[in-house]
Amino acid sequence: MAAKYDPKREISSYTARSGRFDVIDVPELAYCMIDGHGDPNTAPEYAAAVEALYAISYTVKFRSKRELDRDYVVGPLEGLWSADDPSTFVTREKSAWSWTMMIWQPDWLTSELVAEATSAATAKAAAAERVRFERLTEGRSVQTLHLGSYDDEGPTLARLHDEFMPEHGLRFNGRHHEVYLGDPRRTAPEKLRTILRQPVAEG
């Protein structure tokens, strides 16, 4: 039996190192995505969105295994974050944040299969009807691995925004991206592992 395809092992942009910033080229990838706004710790909309993403992603996975004979590991939860004032990411003013939560989907899936899975998942998670299947191209990006609580990301982001990017002649070229390699429901805050990524361009 062939080994399950695991995006964290097969796609280089899912690898980052703590204590340093690396400039990488992120390939075009497919995701199930859903948009929202507000503090992820308190907004009911956020919890419903994440529930819908997992409901669809596991429905798609089982259909892929059954109908296409291709199995894989469901990707980690990811988030694209934005705010009118980027400094709110450093100060952690979460009520000002807009987000797009998403989960990677393999290239061999068709939009029809994902649409059918989305329709089926709506019975389990009403927010599934707001999920879309879309490709994202981030290209050149800077990323690092953050170890610890999400609320402790501020100093690392400040170094990225205020030191590393200016020193290397880089500017913002896309939304702040986080990849959650740890499950906060099962992992102590100090042991969480999160990839912090910022798409960039010269200038």
Steps between C-alpha positions, in 0.01 A plus 500: 500500500635842403581738783260784564597826336587745779523868397718581802760256367459550126458879468808696602310813612356299792850488650639794700770552761478678830727794577557611140316648202527317168405636158320228304285457190158359586341297219142547384279287726130415519294564813153493641453852639251696709505869599411680821585781741570540870683342792545128428484427873153644546324531162245216450547556127861385527422171675227425245739574214767262629241229561379535141851479355576176682161350412562563130867399508432161657203436271723574200780281637276196541351547153847530350605175667181318402440633149850592380704251704722787618542555871668790677540674832261793549705818504541724803268790569633823350398863517545814292473805722458870424410825672465865404792565735769226476638601840199327660675167432789610720273645770261200468183709460310201366160663470643706210609197298342359186580140415479235236534156655595217268618141461721374217351264241699271265543592134325190373162601643244644258279797580199273443613253766564781748161657421324169566688457827412857601133434437515182709688672783238777528277254686767478773627859493271774371792736430623254235281677245734803530814299426661541158760293313777724369867505401744736668835617364714675761839467330794667672447506875686527828418249770609371836384244755347644817515282810251576773171680554338688214489805728880502514541551124519881529877542552581263211265685267648832610849376406371376166313820412733760649843342462534209259278631220647856492856367528442276196309753291172311523142627521167338578348314204211305647322411822671373814481118490510257790523120480395324820713186537373436852144444622423754776231266636761234576826692535625719785541864382878495554532197269298634205681520164385763250650600167486880459517605135495836324486524117745768386632688198805714443472872563 
